[in-house]
Amino acid sequence: MATAGGWSRGGCGARPRGCGCKGVRTCLLCERERGGGVPGALPPQDLVSFPLQKTAHFIYCSEMGLAVGMEKSEFAGWAFPFPGVALIKDFVSAEEEAELVRLMDQDDWKLSQSGRRKQDYGPRVNFRKQKLKPGSFHGLPSFSREIVRRMGMYPILETFLPVEQCNLDYHPERGSAIDPHLDDSWLWGERLVSLNLLSPTVLSMSRDSDERLQLLSMAPQGTRNSVPNETKTGDPEDAQSTWRSVPCDHVEVAIHLPARSLLVLFGAARHQWKHAIHRRHIESHRICATFRELSAEFCPGGKQEELGQELLEIALSFQGKPV
Protein backbone atom coordinates (compact mmCIF):
# COMPACT_ATOMS: atom_id res chain seq x y z
CA MET A 1 0.00 0.00 0.00
CA ALA A 2 1.36 3.43 -0.91
CA THR A 3 2.01 5.85 1.91
CA ALA A 4 1.17 9.55 1.90
CA GLY A 5 4.71 10.33 0.82
CA GLY A 6 4.36 8.27 -2.33
CA TRP A 7 6.31 5.24 -1.10
CA SER A 8 5.32 1.64 -0.67
CA ARG A 9 6.69 -0.92 1.76
CA GLY A 10 8.42 -4.08 0.54
CA GLY A 11 10.67 -6.74 1.98
CA CYS A 12 13.71 -4.47 1.54
CA GLY A 13 12.19 -1.33 3.10
CA ALA A 14 10.63 1.66 1.37
CA ARG A 15 10.04 1.48 -2.35
CA PRO A 16 9.17 4.35 -4.74
CA ARG A 17 5.58 4.83 -5.80
CA GLY A 18 4.91 2.81 -8.94
CA CYS A 19 7.11 -0.04 -7.76
CA GLY A 20 5.58 -3.33 -6.60
CA CYS A 21 8.83 -5.17 -5.85
CA LYS A 22 9.28 -7.29 -2.74
CA GLY A 23 12.22 -9.13 -1.21
CA VAL A 24 15.22 -9.49 -3.51
CA ARG A 25 13.31 -8.59 -6.66
CA THR A 26 13.87 -5.13 -8.10
CA CYS A 27 12.97 -2.93 -11.06
CA LEU A 28 14.59 0.15 -12.55
CA LEU A 29 12.41 2.42 -10.41
CA CYS A 30 13.67 1.14 -7.08
CA GLU A 31 17.21 0.58 -8.38
CA ARG A 32 17.44 4.22 -9.45
CA GLU A 33 16.35 5.34 -6.01
CA ARG A 34 19.37 3.49 -4.65
CA GLY A 35 21.69 4.95 -7.28
CA GLY A 36 21.76 1.91 -9.59
CA GLY A 37 19.60 0.85 -12.47
CA VAL A 38 21.95 1.22 -15.40
CA PRO A 39 19.96 0.19 -18.51
CA GLY A 40 21.18 -3.12 -19.84
CA ALA A 41 22.98 -4.09 -16.63
CA LEU A 42 22.27 -7.46 -15.04
CA PRO A 43 19.35 -6.94 -12.60
CA PRO A 44 20.21 -7.82 -8.98
CA GLN A 45 17.55 -10.55 -8.95
CA ASP A 46 19.36 -12.25 -11.83
CA LEU A 47 22.36 -12.65 -9.57
CA VAL A 48 20.12 -14.69 -7.28
CA SER A 49 18.32 -16.58 -10.05
CA PHE A 50 21.48 -17.29 -12.03
CA PRO A 51 24.38 -17.93 -9.67
CA LEU A 52 25.77 -19.95 -12.59
CA GLN A 53 25.43 -17.91 -15.77
CA LYS A 54 24.33 -19.84 -18.82
CA THR A 55 27.11 -20.55 -21.29
CA ALA A 56 25.35 -22.78 -23.83
CA HIS A 57 22.86 -20.72 -25.84
CA PHE A 58 20.32 -22.28 -28.20
CA ILE A 59 17.39 -20.96 -30.23
CA TYR A 60 14.13 -22.86 -30.57
CA CYS A 61 13.22 -23.74 -34.17
CA SER A 62 9.46 -24.32 -34.39
CA GLU A 63 9.65 -25.91 -37.85
CA MET A 64 11.94 -28.70 -36.60
CA GLY A 65 11.02 -28.82 -32.91
CA LEU A 66 14.72 -28.48 -32.08
CA ALA A 67 16.82 -26.19 -29.92
CA VAL A 68 19.61 -25.14 -32.30
CA GLY A 69 22.99 -23.77 -31.23
CA MET A 70 23.44 -20.07 -31.84
CA GLU A 71 25.46 -19.09 -34.87
CA LYS A 72 29.11 -18.17 -34.22
CA SER A 73 28.98 -19.92 -30.84
CA GLU A 74 30.78 -23.11 -29.88
CA PHE A 75 27.43 -24.90 -30.25
CA ALA A 76 26.79 -23.76 -33.84
CA GLY A 77 25.80 -26.80 -35.89
CA TRP A 78 24.53 -28.70 -32.85
CA ALA A 79 20.97 -29.21 -31.63
CA PHE A 80 18.74 -31.25 -29.36
CA PRO A 81 15.00 -32.09 -29.39
CA PHE A 82 12.91 -29.57 -27.46
CA PRO A 83 9.37 -30.99 -27.20
CA GLY A 84 6.36 -29.33 -25.63
CA VAL A 85 6.22 -26.05 -27.56
CA ALA A 86 3.62 -24.89 -30.08
CA LEU A 87 3.83 -21.42 -31.60
CA ILE A 88 0.92 -19.99 -33.59
CA LYS A 89 1.90 -16.81 -35.41
CA ASP A 90 -0.59 -14.02 -36.18
CA PHE A 91 -3.20 -15.51 -33.85
CA VAL A 92 -4.88 -12.10 -33.80
CA SER A 93 -4.75 -9.28 -36.33
CA ALA A 94 -3.18 -5.88 -35.67
CA GLU A 95 -6.68 -4.37 -35.41
CA GLU A 96 -7.76 -7.03 -32.90
CA GLU A 97 -4.57 -6.49 -30.93
CA ALA A 98 -5.24 -2.74 -30.62
CA GLU A 99 -8.81 -3.38 -29.51
CA LEU A 100 -7.76 -5.96 -26.90
CA VAL A 101 -5.25 -3.53 -25.39
CA ARG A 102 -7.83 -0.73 -25.39
CA LEU A 103 -10.30 -2.93 -23.50
CA MET A 104 -7.67 -4.07 -21.01
CA ASP A 105 -6.74 -0.47 -20.29
CA GLN A 106 -10.32 0.31 -19.31
CA ASP A 107 -9.65 -1.59 -16.07
CA ASP A 108 -7.03 -0.80 -13.46
CA TRP A 109 -3.61 -2.41 -13.55
CA LYS A 110 -2.12 -3.46 -10.20
CA LEU A 111 1.56 -3.09 -9.39
CA SER A 112 3.49 -6.34 -9.51
CA GLN A 113 7.08 -7.45 -8.97
CA SER A 114 10.13 -6.75 -11.14
CA GLY A 115 8.60 -3.78 -12.93
CA ARG A 116 5.44 -5.51 -14.11
CA ARG A 117 1.78 -4.52 -13.79
CA LYS A 118 -0.98 -7.13 -13.74
CA GLN A 119 -4.66 -7.92 -14.06
CA ASP A 120 -5.88 -11.22 -12.60
CA TYR A 121 -9.07 -13.03 -13.52
CA GLY A 122 -9.24 -16.18 -11.44
CA PRO A 123 -10.14 -17.81 -8.12
CA ARG A 124 -8.56 -16.88 -4.82
CA VAL A 125 -5.71 -19.34 -4.24
CA ASN A 126 -3.29 -20.17 -1.44
CA PHE A 127 -0.74 -22.36 -3.22
CA ARG A 128 1.29 -23.07 -0.10
CA LYS A 129 -1.72 -24.49 1.76
CA GLN A 130 -3.33 -25.78 -1.45
CA LYS A 131 -6.63 -24.07 -0.79
CA LEU A 132 -8.85 -22.09 -3.11
CA LYS A 133 -12.30 -20.55 -3.38
CA PRO A 134 -14.10 -18.46 -5.99
CA GLY A 135 -13.81 -15.30 -3.90
CA SER A 136 -14.65 -12.27 -6.05
CA PHE A 137 -13.99 -14.16 -9.28
CA HIS A 138 -16.84 -13.63 -11.75
CA GLY A 139 -15.27 -15.01 -14.88
CA LEU A 140 -12.80 -14.24 -17.64
CA PRO A 141 -13.26 -10.82 -19.28
CA SER A 142 -15.88 -10.50 -21.99
CA PHE A 143 -13.24 -9.65 -24.62
CA SER A 144 -11.64 -13.08 -24.14
CA ARG A 145 -14.68 -14.99 -25.38
CA GLU A 146 -13.53 -14.81 -29.00
CA ILE A 147 -9.94 -15.62 -28.06
CA VAL A 148 -11.03 -18.82 -26.29
CA ARG A 149 -13.34 -19.78 -29.17
CA ARG A 150 -10.50 -19.32 -31.66
CA MET A 151 -8.13 -21.41 -29.53
CA GLY A 152 -10.47 -24.36 -29.91
CA MET A 153 -9.97 -24.31 -33.68
CA TYR A 154 -6.43 -25.63 -33.26
CA PRO A 155 -6.03 -29.38 -32.55
CA ILE A 156 -3.63 -28.82 -29.66
CA LEU A 157 -6.23 -26.61 -27.93
CA GLU A 158 -9.55 -28.13 -28.97
CA THR A 159 -10.13 -29.41 -25.39
CA PHE A 160 -8.57 -26.40 -23.66
CA LEU A 161 -10.97 -24.76 -21.17
CA PRO A 162 -9.27 -21.88 -19.35
CA VAL A 163 -10.28 -21.17 -15.77
CA GLU A 164 -7.84 -18.30 -15.17
CA GLN A 165 -6.38 -15.40 -17.13
CA CYS A 166 -3.49 -13.21 -16.05
CA ASN A 167 -2.54 -10.11 -18.03
CA LEU A 168 0.99 -8.81 -17.47
CA ASP A 169 2.20 -5.41 -18.65
CA TYR A 170 5.94 -4.99 -19.36
CA HIS A 171 7.77 -1.75 -20.12
CA PRO A 172 11.49 -1.03 -20.61
CA GLU A 173 11.24 2.20 -18.59
CA ARG A 174 10.36 0.12 -15.53
CA GLY A 175 12.95 -2.57 -16.28
CA SER A 176 10.20 -5.18 -16.45
CA ALA A 177 11.15 -8.85 -16.28
CA ILE A 178 10.06 -12.14 -14.75
CA ASP A 179 12.39 -14.60 -13.03
CA PRO A 180 12.82 -18.23 -14.17
CA HIS A 181 9.98 -20.28 -12.71
CA LEU A 182 7.73 -23.28 -13.15
CA ASP A 183 3.99 -22.67 -12.94
CA ASP A 184 2.10 -24.52 -10.24
CA SER A 185 0.89 -28.01 -11.19
CA TRP A 186 -1.44 -28.71 -8.23
CA LEU A 187 -4.14 -26.38 -9.58
CA TRP A 188 -3.06 -25.61 -13.12
CA GLY A 189 -3.15 -28.29 -15.77
CA GLU A 190 -1.06 -29.56 -18.65
CA ARG A 191 -1.11 -26.56 -20.99
CA LEU A 192 -0.02 -22.95 -20.44
CA VAL A 193 -1.24 -20.63 -23.19
CA SER A 194 0.11 -17.10 -23.67
CA LEU A 195 -0.90 -14.40 -26.14
CA ASN A 196 1.95 -11.96 -26.84
CA LEU A 197 0.79 -8.43 -27.68
CA LEU A 198 2.32 -5.13 -28.88
CA SER A 199 5.96 -6.18 -29.38
CA PRO A 200 8.16 -9.20 -29.95
CA THR A 201 10.14 -10.68 -27.09
CA VAL A 202 12.11 -13.77 -26.08
CA LEU A 203 11.02 -16.45 -23.63
CA SER A 204 14.15 -17.91 -22.02
CA MET A 205 14.00 -21.58 -20.98
CA SER A 206 16.36 -23.13 -18.44
CA ARG A 207 16.48 -26.31 -16.40
CA ASP A 208 17.97 -27.03 -12.99
CA SER A 209 19.41 -30.49 -13.46
CA ASP A 210 22.78 -32.19 -13.12
CA GLU A 211 22.01 -34.33 -16.18
CA ARG A 212 23.77 -33.86 -19.51
CA LEU A 213 21.96 -33.11 -22.74
CA GLN A 214 22.99 -35.14 -25.76
CA LEU A 215 23.46 -32.90 -28.79
CA LEU A 216 22.98 -33.98 -32.38
CA SER A 217 25.06 -32.74 -35.27
CA MET A 218 23.20 -30.65 -37.86
CA ALA A 219 26.18 -29.39 -39.86
CA PRO A 220 28.22 -31.05 -42.61
CA GLN A 221 31.53 -32.48 -41.48
CA GLY A 222 34.18 -29.83 -41.14
CA THR A 223 31.73 -26.99 -40.37
CA ARG A 224 30.43 -27.77 -36.88
CA ASN A 225 32.22 -26.79 -33.71
CA SER A 226 33.29 -29.45 -31.24
CA VAL A 227 35.09 -29.60 -27.93
CA PRO A 228 37.37 -32.65 -27.65
CA ASN A 229 36.67 -33.45 -23.99
CA GLU A 230 32.91 -33.34 -24.49
CA THR A 231 32.59 -35.37 -27.69
CA LYS A 232 32.32 -39.02 -28.57
CA THR A 233 34.09 -40.34 -31.61
CA GLY A 234 32.16 -42.42 -34.09
CA ASP A 235 34.08 -43.65 -37.13
CA PRO A 236 37.78 -43.72 -36.19
CA GLU A 237 38.54 -42.04 -39.49
CA ASP A 238 36.13 -39.19 -38.71
CA ALA A 239 38.04 -36.46 -36.88
CA GLN A 240 34.78 -35.02 -35.57
CA SER A 241 32.04 -36.76 -33.59
CA THR A 242 28.42 -37.11 -34.61
CA TRP A 243 27.27 -36.13 -31.14
CA ARG A 244 28.40 -34.37 -28.00
CA SER A 245 26.88 -33.46 -24.64
CA VAL A 246 26.58 -30.42 -22.42
CA PRO A 247 25.56 -29.97 -18.75
CA CYS A 248 21.84 -29.26 -18.64
CA ASP A 249 22.17 -26.43 -16.13
CA HIS A 250 24.53 -24.57 -18.52
CA VAL A 251 21.86 -24.41 -21.23
CA GLU A 252 19.42 -21.63 -22.07
CA VAL A 253 16.94 -21.95 -24.94
CA ALA A 254 15.51 -18.78 -26.49
CA ILE A 255 11.96 -18.98 -27.86
CA HIS A 256 11.36 -15.93 -30.03
CA LEU A 257 7.77 -14.69 -29.72
CA PRO A 258 6.48 -12.39 -32.47
CA ALA A 259 3.85 -9.81 -31.62
CA ARG A 260 0.30 -11.24 -31.87
CA SER A 261 1.54 -14.83 -31.56
CA LEU A 262 0.09 -17.52 -29.30
CA LEU A 263 2.44 -19.81 -27.38
CA VAL A 264 1.48 -23.18 -25.87
CA LEU A 265 3.78 -24.92 -23.38
CA PHE A 266 3.09 -28.53 -22.43
CA GLY A 267 4.95 -31.72 -21.50
CA ALA A 268 8.63 -31.23 -20.71
CA ALA A 269 8.58 -27.52 -21.61
CA ARG A 270 5.78 -27.03 -19.10
CA HIS A 271 6.96 -29.24 -16.22
CA GLN A 272 10.77 -29.50 -16.48
CA TRP A 273 12.02 -26.28 -18.08
CA LYS A 274 11.63 -22.99 -16.24
CA HIS A 275 10.57 -19.99 -18.31
CA ALA A 276 11.59 -16.35 -17.88
CA ILE A 277 11.56 -12.97 -19.61
CA HIS A 278 14.88 -11.16 -19.16
CA ARG A 279 14.97 -7.38 -18.83
CA ARG A 280 17.11 -7.05 -21.94
CA HIS A 281 14.38 -8.69 -24.03
CA ILE A 282 11.79 -6.01 -23.22
CA GLU A 283 12.67 -3.36 -25.79
CA SER A 284 9.25 -1.72 -25.97
CA HIS A 285 5.83 -1.91 -24.36
CA ARG A 286 4.54 -5.50 -24.18
CA ILE A 287 1.40 -7.13 -22.80
CA CYS A 288 1.04 -10.86 -22.27
CA ALA A 289 -2.28 -12.60 -21.56
CA THR A 290 -1.72 -16.07 -20.06
CA PHE A 291 -4.53 -18.62 -19.81
CA ARG A 292 -4.46 -21.67 -17.53
CA GLU A 293 -6.60 -24.80 -17.35
CA LEU A 294 -7.43 -27.00 -14.35
CA SER A 295 -5.33 -29.96 -13.28
CA ALA A 296 -6.73 -33.51 -13.19
CA GLU A 297 -7.63 -33.14 -9.51
CA PHE A 298 -10.31 -30.59 -10.45
CA CYS A 299 -11.55 -32.30 -13.63
CA PRO A 300 -14.19 -35.05 -13.98
CA GLY A 301 -13.04 -38.05 -11.96
CA GLY A 302 -10.78 -35.95 -9.73
CA LYS A 303 -11.34 -35.60 -6.00
CA GLN A 304 -12.29 -31.91 -6.36
CA GLU A 305 -14.25 -32.16 -9.59
CA GLU A 306 -17.31 -30.34 -8.16
CA LEU A 307 -15.24 -27.29 -7.25
CA GLY A 308 -13.54 -27.49 -10.61
CA GLN A 309 -16.87 -27.51 -12.43
CA GLU A 310 -18.06 -24.52 -10.40
CA LEU A 311 -14.92 -22.55 -11.23
CA LEU A 312 -15.14 -23.47 -14.90
CA GLU A 313 -18.76 -22.32 -15.14
CA ILE A 314 -17.80 -19.01 -13.55
CA ALA A 315 -14.79 -18.58 -15.83
CA LEU A 316 -16.65 -19.27 -19.06
CA SER A 317 -19.47 -16.87 -18.20
CA PHE A 318 -17.06 -14.14 -19.43
CA GLN A 319 -18.48 -11.59 -16.99
CA GLY A 320 -15.30 -10.94 -15.04
CA LYS A 321 -13.40 -7.92 -13.83
CA PRO A 322 -9.83 -8.03 -12.47
CA VAL A 323 -9.79 -9.40 -8.91
C-alpha positions as CSV (number, residue, x, y, z in Angstrom):
1,M,0.0,0.0,0.0
2,A,1.4,3.4,-0.9
3,T,2.0,5.8,1.9
4,A,1.2,9.6,1.9
5,G,4.7,10.3,0.8
6,G,4.4,8.3,-2.3
7,W,6.3,5.2,-1.1
8,S,5.3,1.6,-0.7
9,R,6.7,-0.9,1.8
10,G,8.4,-4.1,0.5
11,G,10.7,-6.7,2.0
12,C,13.7,-4.5,1.5
13,G,12.2,-1.3,3.1
14,A,10.6,1.7,1.4
15,R,10.0,1.5,-2.4
16,P,9.2,4.3,-4.7
17,R,5.6,4.8,-5.8
18,G,4.9,2.8,-8.9
19,C,7.1,0.0,-7.8
20,G,5.6,-3.3,-6.6
21,C,8.8,-5.2,-5.9
22,K,9.3,-7.3,-2.7
23,G,12.2,-9.1,-1.2
24,V,15.2,-9.5,-3.5
25,R,13.3,-8.6,-6.7
26,T,13.9,-5.1,-8.1
27,C,13.0,-2.9,-11.1
28,L,14.6,0.2,-12.6
29,L,12.4,2.4,-10.4
30,C,13.7,1.1,-7.1
31,E,17.2,0.6,-8.4
32,R,17.4,4.2,-9.4
33,E,16.4,5.3,-6.0
34,R,19.4,3.5,-4.6
35,G,21.7,4.9,-7.3
36,G,21.8,1.9,-9.6
37,G,19.6,0.9,-12.5
38,V,21.9,1.2,-15.4
39,P,20.0,0.2,-18.5
40,G,21.2,-3.1,-19.8
41,A,23.0,-4.1,-16.6
42,L,22.3,-7.5,-15.0
43,P,19.4,-6.9,-12.6
44,P,20.2,-7.8,-9.0
45,Q,17.6,-10.5,-9.0
46,D,19.4,-12.3,-11.8
47,L,22.4,-12.7,-9.6
48,V,20.1,-14.7,-7.3
49,S,18.3,-16.6,-10.0
50,F,21.5,-17.3,-12.0
51,P,24.4,-17.9,-9.7
52,L,25.8,-19.9,-12.6
53,Q,25.4,-17.9,-15.8
54,K,24.3,-19.8,-18.8
55,T,27.1,-20.5,-21.3
56,A,25.4,-22.8,-23.8
57,H,22.9,-20.7,-25.8
58,F,20.3,-22.3,-28.2
59,I,17.4,-21.0,-30.2
60,Y,14.1,-22.9,-30.6
61,C,13.2,-23.7,-34.2
62,S,9.5,-24.3,-34.4
63,E,9.7,-25.9,-37.8
64,M,11.9,-28.7,-36.6
65,G,11.0,-28.8,-32.9
66,L,14.7,-28.5,-32.1
67,A,16.8,-26.2,-29.9
68,V,19.6,-25.1,-32.3
69,G,23.0,-23.8,-31.2
70,M,23.4,-20.1,-31.8
71,E,25.5,-19.1,-34.9
72,K,29.1,-18.2,-34.2
73,S,29.0,-19.9,-30.8
74,E,30.8,-23.1,-29.9
75,F,27.4,-24.9,-30.3
76,A,26.8,-23.8,-33.8
77,G,25.8,-26.8,-35.9
78,W,24.5,-28.7,-32.8
79,A,21.0,-29.2,-31.6
80,F,18.7,-31.3,-29.4
81,P,15.0,-32.1,-29.4
82,F,12.9,-29.6,-27.5
83,P,9.4,-31.0,-27.2
84,G,6.4,-29.3,-25.6
85,V,6.2,-26.0,-27.6
86,A,3.6,-24.9,-30.1
87,L,3.8,-21.4,-31.6
88,I,0.9,-20.0,-33.6
89,K,1.9,-16.8,-35.4
90,D,-0.6,-14.0,-36.2
91,F,-3.2,-15.5,-33.9
92,V,-4.9,-12.1,-33.8
93,S,-4.7,-9.3,-36.3
94,A,-3.2,-5.9,-35.7
95,E,-6.7,-4.4,-35.4
96,E,-7.8,-7.0,-32.9
97,E,-4.6,-6.5,-30.9
98,A,-5.2,-2.7,-30.6
99,E,-8.8,-3.4,-29.5
100,L,-7.8,-6.0,-26.9
101,V,-5.3,-3.5,-25.4
102,R,-7.8,-0.7,-25.4
103,L,-10.3,-2.9,-23.5
104,M,-7.7,-4.1,-21.0
105,D,-6.7,-0.5,-20.3
106,Q,-10.3,0.3,-19.3
107,D,-9.7,-1.6,-16.1
108,D,-7.0,-0.8,-13.5
109,W,-3.6,-2.4,-13.5
110,K,-2.1,-3.5,-10.2
111,L,1.6,-3.1,-9.4
112,S,3.5,-6.3,-9.5
113,Q,7.1,-7.4,-9.0
114,S,10.1,-6.7,-11.1
115,G,8.6,-3.8,-12.9
116,R,5.4,-5.5,-14.1
117,R,1.8,-4.5,-13.8
118,K,-1.0,-7.1,-13.7
119,Q,-4.7,-7.9,-14.1
120,D,-5.9,-11.2,-12.6
121,Y,-9.1,-13.0,-13.5
122,G,-9.2,-16.2,-11.4
123,P,-10.1,-17.8,-8.1
124,R,-8.6,-16.9,-4.8
125,V,-5.7,-19.3,-4.2
126,N,-3.3,-20.2,-1.4
127,F,-0.7,-22.4,-3.2
128,R,1.3,-23.1,-0.1
129,K,-1.7,-24.5,1.8
130,Q,-3.3,-25.8,-1.5
131,K,-6.6,-24.1,-0.8
132,L,-8.9,-22.1,-3.1
133,K,-12.3,-20.6,-3.4
134,P,-14.1,-18.5,-6.0
135,G,-13.8,-15.3,-3.9
136,S,-14.6,-12.3,-6.1
137,F,-14.0,-14.2,-9.3
138,H,-16.8,-13.6,-11.7
139,G,-15.3,-15.0,-14.9
140,L,-12.8,-14.2,-17.6
141,P,-13.3,-10.8,-19.3
142,S,-15.9,-10.5,-22.0
143,F,-13.2,-9.7,-24.6
144,S,-11.6,-13.1,-24.1
145,R,-14.7,-15.0,-25.4
146,E,-13.5,-14.8,-29.0
147,I,-9.9,-15.6,-28.1
148,V,-11.0,-18.8,-26.3
149,R,-13.3,-19.8,-29.2
150,R,-10.5,-19.3,-31.7
151,M,-8.1,-21.4,-29.5
152,G,-10.5,-24.4,-29.9
153,M,-10.0,-24.3,-33.7
154,Y,-6.4,-25.6,-33.3
155,P,-6.0,-29.4,-32.5
156,I,-3.6,-28.8,-29.7
157,L,-6.2,-26.6,-27.9
158,E,-9.5,-28.1,-29.0
159,T,-10.1,-29.4,-25.4
160,F,-8.6,-26.4,-23.7
161,L,-11.0,-24.8,-21.2
162,P,-9.3,-21.9,-19.3
163,V,-10.3,-21.2,-15.8
164,E,-7.8,-18.3,-15.2
165,Q,-6.4,-15.4,-17.1
166,C,-3.5,-13.2,-16.0
167,N,-2.5,-10.1,-18.0
168,L,1.0,-8.8,-17.5
169,D,2.2,-5.4,-18.6
170,Y,5.9,-5.0,-19.4
171,H,7.8,-1.8,-20.1
172,P,11.5,-1.0,-20.6
173,E,11.2,2.2,-18.6
174,R,10.4,0.1,-15.5
175,G,13.0,-2.6,-16.3
176,S,10.2,-5.2,-16.5
177,A,11.2,-8.9,-16.3
178,I,10.1,-12.1,-14.7
179,D,12.4,-14.6,-13.0
180,P,12.8,-18.2,-14.2
181,H,10.0,-20.3,-12.7
182,L,7.7,-23.3,-13.1
183,D,4.0,-22.7,-12.9
184,D,2.1,-24.5,-10.2
185,S,0.9,-28.0,-11.2
186,W,-1.4,-28.7,-8.2
187,L,-4.1,-26.4,-9.6
188,W,-3.1,-25.6,-13.1
189,G,-3.2,-28.3,-15.8
190,E,-1.1,-29.6,-18.6
191,R,-1.1,-26.6,-21.0
192,L,0.0,-23.0,-20.4
193,V,-1.2,-20.6,-23.2
194,S,0.1,-17.1,-23.7
195,L,-0.9,-14.4,-26.1
196,N,1.9,-12.0,-26.8
197,L,0.8,-8.4,-27.7
198,L,2.3,-5.1,-28.9
199,S,6.0,-6.2,-29.4
200,P,8.2,-9.2,-30.0
201,T,10.1,-10.7,-27.1
202,V,12.1,-13.8,-26.1
203,L,11.0,-16.5,-23.6
204,S,14.2,-17.9,-22.0
205,M,14.0,-21.6,-21.0
206,S,16.4,-23.1,-18.4
207,R,16.5,-26.3,-16.4
208,D,18.0,-27.0,-13.0
209,S,19.4,-30.5,-13.5
210,D,22.8,-32.2,-13.1
211,E,22.0,-34.3,-16.2
212,R,23.8,-33.9,-19.5
213,L,22.0,-33.1,-22.7
214,Q,23.0,-35.1,-25.8
215,L,23.5,-32.9,-28.8
216,L,23.0,-34.0,-32.4
217,S,25.1,-32.7,-35.3
218,M,23.2,-30.7,-37.9
219,A,26.2,-29.4,-39.9
220,P,28.2,-31.1,-42.6
221,Q,31.5,-32.5,-41.5
222,G,34.2,-29.8,-41.1
223,T,31.7,-27.0,-40.4
224,R,30.4,-27.8,-36.9
225,N,32.2,-26.8,-33.7
226,S,33.3,-29.4,-31.2
227,V,35.1,-29.6,-27.9
228,P,37.4,-32.7,-27.6
229,N,36.7,-33.4,-24.0
230,E,32.9,-33.3,-24.5
231,T,32.6,-35.4,-27.7
232,K,32.3,-39.0,-28.6
233,T,34.1,-40.3,-31.6
234,G,32.2,-42.4,-34.1
235,D,34.1,-43.7,-37.1
236,P,37.8,-43.7,-36.2
237,E,38.5,-42.0,-39.5
238,D,36.1,-39.2,-38.7
239,A,38.0,-36.5,-36.9
240,Q,34.8,-35.0,-35.6
241,S,32.0,-36.8,-33.6
242,T,28.4,-37.1,-34.6
243,W,27.3,-36.1,-31.1
244,R,28.4,-34.4,-28.0
245,S,26.9,-33.5,-24.6
246,V,26.6,-30.4,-22.4
247,P,25.6,-30.0,-18.8
248,C,21.8,-29.3,-18.6
249,D,22.2,-26.4,-16.1
250,H,24.5,-24.6,-18.5
251,V,21.9,-24.4,-21.2
252,E,19.4,-21.6,-22.1
253,V,16.9,-21.9,-24.9
254,A,15.5,-18.8,-26.5
255,I,12.0,-19.0,-27.9
256,H,11.4,-15.9,-30.0
257,L,7.8,-14.7,-29.7
258,P,6.5,-12.4,-32.5
259,A,3.8,-9.8,-31.6
260,R,0.3,-11.2,-31.9
261,S,1.5,-14.8,-31.6
262,L,0.1,-17.5,-29.3
263,L,2.4,-19.8,-27.4
264,V,1.5,-23.2,-25.9
265,L,3.8,-24.9,-23.4
266,F,3.1,-28.5,-22.4
267,G,4.9,-31.7,-21.5
268,A,8.6,-31.2,-20.7
269,A,8.6,-27.5,-21.6
270,R,5.8,-27.0,-19.1
271,H,7.0,-29.2,-16.2
272,Q,10.8,-29.5,-16.5
273,W,12.0,-26.3,-18.1
274,K,11.6,-23.0,-16.2
275,H,10.6,-20.0,-18.3
276,A,11.6,-16.4,-17.9
277,I,11.6,-13.0,-19.6
278,H,14.9,-11.2,-19.2
279,R,15.0,-7.4,-18.8
280,R,17.1,-7.0,-21.9
281,H,14.4,-8.7,-24.0
282,I,11.8,-6.0,-23.2
283,E,12.7,-3.4,-25.8
284,S,9.3,-1.7,-26.0
285,H,5.8,-1.9,-24.4
286,R,4.5,-5.5,-24.2
287,I,1.4,-7.1,-22.8
288,C,1.0,-10.9,-22.3
289,A,-2.3,-12.6,-21.6
290,T,-1.7,-16.1,-20.1
291,F,-4.5,-18.6,-19.8
292,R,-4.5,-21.7,-17.5
293,E,-6.6,-24.8,-17.4
294,L,-7.4,-27.0,-14.3
295,S,-5.3,-30.0,-13.3
296,A,-6.7,-33.5,-13.2
297,E,-7.6,-33.1,-9.5
298,F,-10.3,-30.6,-10.5
299,C,-11.5,-32.3,-13.6
300,P,-14.2,-35.0,-14.0
301,G,-13.0,-38.0,-12.0
302,G,-10.8,-36.0,-9.7
303,K,-11.3,-35.6,-6.0
304,Q,-12.3,-31.9,-6.4
305,E,-14.3,-32.2,-9.6
306,E,-17.3,-30.3,-8.2
307,L,-15.2,-27.3,-7.2
308,G,-13.5,-27.5,-10.6
309,Q,-16.9,-27.5,-12.4
310,E,-18.1,-24.5,-10.4
311,L,-14.9,-22.6,-11.2
312,L,-15.1,-23.5,-14.9
313,E,-18.8,-22.3,-15.1
314,I,-17.8,-19.0,-13.5
315,A,-14.8,-18.6,-15.8
316,L,-16.7,-19.3,-19.1
317,S,-19.5,-16.9,-18.2
318,F,-17.1,-14.1,-19.4
319,Q,-18.5,-11.6,-17.0
320,G,-15.3,-10.9,-15.0
321,K,-13.4,-7.9,-13.8
322,P,-9.8,-8.0,-12.5
323,V,-9.8,-9.4,-8.9
